[in-house]
């Protein structure tokens, strides 16, 4: 999919789900790593992460488009367009947009993890980039003690 096809897709989703036209520019931004897309307040444009489309498919990508269009339409209407606003949450639920996007393996947000810990009581695994003081912290699920499993580089969560 190129930028022209993306523009047509965003315009179509906007009319179909929001019953309002999308009158600004939508483009792919290859520099986005940890987010599926973003709404630009100054230009009212939308930028999307092309890797989200490649890794998770068109259905998940359309949910990201709906999420960004919620920001777009609410901001232009003068309503609460931020994630914490009730207007945003209500509209997002109504149109079926995604609240979060999936993590892309080896995209910089979860590669280079060096420490793997495990709860002694319940066996829950924990992955950290930084070393954790096991005497100071406990398992968030059950409150049990945590122990270090490995110090090597782990490239993905498993």
C-alpha positions as CSV (number, residue, x, y, z in Angstrom):
1,X,0.0,0.0,0.0
2,X,1.3,3.4,-0.9
3,X,0.4,6.9,0.4
4,X,-2.3,7.4,-2.3
5,X,-4.0,4.2,-1.3
6,X,-3.7,5.0,2.3
7,X,-5.4,8.4,1.7
8,X,-8.3,6.7,-0.1
9,X,-8.6,4.2,2.8
10,X,-8.7,6.9,5.4
11,X,-11.3,8.9,3.5
12,X,-13.4,5.8,3.0
13,X,-13.2,4.8,6.7
14,X,-14.0,8.4,7.8
15,X,-17.2,8.5,5.7
16,X,-18.3,5.0,6.6
17,X,-17.7,5.0,10.3
18,X,-17.9,8.7,11.3
19,X,-20.2,10.0,8.5
20,X,-17.8,13.0,8.1
21,X,-15.2,13.6,5.4
22,X,-11.5,13.5,6.0
23,X,-10.1,16.7,4.3
24,X,-6.5,16.6,5.2
25,X,-3.4,14.4,4.4
26,X,-2.7,10.9,5.6
27,X,0.8,9.4,5.0
28,X,3.0,6.6,6.1
29,X,5.9,7.6,8.4
30,X,8.7,5.0,8.4
31,X,10.2,6.6,11.5
32,X,7.3,5.5,13.8
33,X,8.4,2.6,16.0
34,X,6.3,2.2,19.1
35,X,3.0,3.6,17.9
36,X,0.5,2.7,15.2
37,X,-0.1,6.2,14.1
38,X,-0.4,9.8,15.2
39,X,-2.6,12.9,14.7
40,X,-0.8,16.1,14.1
41,X,-2.5,19.0,15.8
42,X,-0.9,21.7,13.8
43,X,-1.6,20.4,10.3
44,X,-4.6,18.1,11.1
45,X,-2.7,15.4,9.2
46,X,-2.4,11.7,10.1
47,X,0.7,9.6,10.1
48,X,0.7,5.8,10.2
49,X,3.3,3.1,10.9
50,X,3.6,0.9,7.8
51,X,5.0,-2.0,9.9
52,X,1.6,-2.3,11.7
53,X,0.0,-3.0,8.4
54,X,2.7,-5.5,7.4
55,X,2.7,-7.4,10.6
56,X,-0.9,-7.5,11.7
57,X,-2.9,-7.1,8.5
58,X,-5.6,-4.8,7.2
59,X,-8.3,-5.4,9.9
60,X,-5.9,-4.4,12.8
61,X,-4.7,-1.4,10.6
62,X,-8.3,-0.2,10.1
63,X,-8.8,-0.1,13.8
64,X,-5.7,2.1,14.1
65,X,-7.1,4.3,11.4
66,X,-10.3,4.6,13.4
67,X,-8.3,5.5,16.5
68,X,-6.5,8.4,14.8
69,X,-9.7,9.6,13.1
70,X,-11.3,9.8,16.5
71,X,-8.5,12.3,17.5
72,X,-9.0,14.1,14.2
73,X,-12.8,14.5,14.2
74,X,-13.1,15.3,18.0
75,X,-10.4,18.0,17.8
76,X,-12.0,19.7,14.8
77,X,-15.4,19.6,16.6
78,X,-13.9,21.2,19.7
79,X,-14.5,18.2,21.9
80,X,-12.2,16.1,24.1
81,X,-9.7,14.5,21.7
82,X,-7.2,13.2,24.2
83,X,-7.0,9.6,25.4
84,X,-8.2,10.4,28.9
85,X,-11.3,12.3,27.7
86,X,-14.7,10.7,27.9
87,X,-15.7,12.0,24.5
88,X,-12.7,10.1,23.0
89,X,-13.3,6.9,24.8
90,X,-17.0,6.9,23.9
91,X,-16.4,7.6,20.2
92,X,-13.6,5.0,20.0
93,X,-15.9,2.3,21.4
94,X,-18.8,3.3,19.2
95,X,-16.7,3.1,15.9
96,X,-14.8,0.0,17.0
97,X,-11.3,1.5,17.0
98,X,-8.4,-0.1,18.9
99,X,-7.2,1.4,22.1
100,X,-3.6,0.0,21.7
101,X,-1.6,-1.4,18.8
102,X,0.3,-4.6,18.9
103,X,4.1,-4.6,19.6
104,X,6.2,-5.3,16.5
105,X,8.9,-7.8,17.2
106,X,12.5,-6.4,16.9
107,X,11.2,-2.8,16.2
108,X,13.4,-1.2,18.9
109,X,10.8,-1.2,21.6
110,X,11.4,-4.7,23.0
111,X,14.8,-5.8,21.5
112,X,17.9,-5.8,23.6
113,X,16.2,-7.1,26.7
114,X,19.0,-8.6,28.8
115,X,17.4,-9.8,32.0
116,X,14.7,-12.5,32.5
117,X,13.2,-13.0,35.9
118,X,10.6,-15.4,37.2
119,X,8.3,-15.5,40.3
120,X,9.3,-18.3,42.6
121,X,5.6,-18.8,43.8
122,X,3.5,-18.6,40.6
123,X,6.1,-18.8,37.8
124,X,5.2,-15.6,36.1
125,X,8.1,-14.5,33.8
126,X,9.4,-10.9,33.7
127,X,11.6,-9.3,31.1
128,X,13.7,-6.2,31.8
129,X,16.3,-4.1,30.0
130,X,17.7,-3.0,33.4
131,X,18.8,-5.1,36.3
132,X,16.2,-5.5,39.0
133,X,16.9,-5.7,42.8
134,X,15.2,-8.9,43.7
135,X,15.4,-8.1,47.4
136,X,13.4,-4.9,46.9
137,X,10.7,-6.0,44.4
138,X,8.1,-8.8,44.5
139,X,5.8,-10.3,41.9
140,X,2.9,-8.0,40.9
141,X,0.6,-11.0,40.4
142,X,1.0,-12.9,43.7
143,X,3.5,-11.0,45.9
144,X,6.0,-13.8,45.7
145,X,9.8,-13.5,45.5
146,X,11.5,-12.9,42.2
147,X,14.6,-14.7,41.0
148,X,16.9,-14.0,38.0
149,X,16.7,-16.6,35.3
150,X,19.1,-15.4,32.6
151,X,21.3,-12.4,31.8
152,X,21.6,-13.0,28.0
153,X,20.1,-10.9,25.3
154,X,16.5,-11.9,24.5
155,X,15.1,-10.6,21.2
156,X,11.4,-11.0,21.9
157,X,8.8,-11.7,24.6
158,X,7.8,-15.3,24.6
